[in-house]
């Protein structure tokens, strides 16, 4: 896979591949982490967001990065990009009250020739450049793509704590980021969701509301989202295992 991506995204194809802006959703309130901004918490010696930024920066499919941030974090995130040597052009913009509004604001700041917009959770620091590139390549063909992994647990639907349905697990997937879309499609979808006050938890849902098909690519079990303190412990363990594997190669 890595060699294939290299051939498709290398210098010989750079002139024809779609221009892609990566949008980092980093304007959340980190409520489940207490009062701390989880993106600035240390993970293996550097902030969570720095790990995410470095992975996106290394993705061959990405041309620029736009970070949607809380106003109080604008300068901190800009300095973080300098400290950790982010090479791609970066803009840091003020996000909104909801994820949809934050992503739309960032999308409107993307370079004018961006054909694809890749929305990445700032709190997914274990995403790999290879995963990023694979999803972008899929979206270049089908206009809307996202990585996902099969759900291993049995899921119950319930109302008032009473089970109403047990969905077929073989049809359930946990969707990750980056979620990558045709730029015009994503902007229209987010604007529609905001206008109609639709409560959504991811960007795929906004596109689905317009009747468009989102295609799933293979996700990565290690591409976890940092939501609770336990997630930081798991992420540290994954990073140590990666370092051990690299040392053995």
Secondary structure, 3 states (H helix, E strand, C coil): CHHHHHHHHCHHHHCCCCCEEEEEEECCCCHHHCCCCHHHCEECCEEHHHHHHHHHHHCCCCCEEEEEECHHHHHHHHHHHHHCCCCCEEEEEECCCCHHHHHHHHHHCCCCCCCEEEEEECCCCCCCHHHHHHHHHHHHHHCEEEEEEECCCCCCEEECCEEEECCCHHHCEEEEEEEEEEHHHHHHHHHHHHHCCCCCCCHHHHHHHCCCCCEEEECCCCCCCCCCHHHHHHHHHHHHHHHHHHHHC
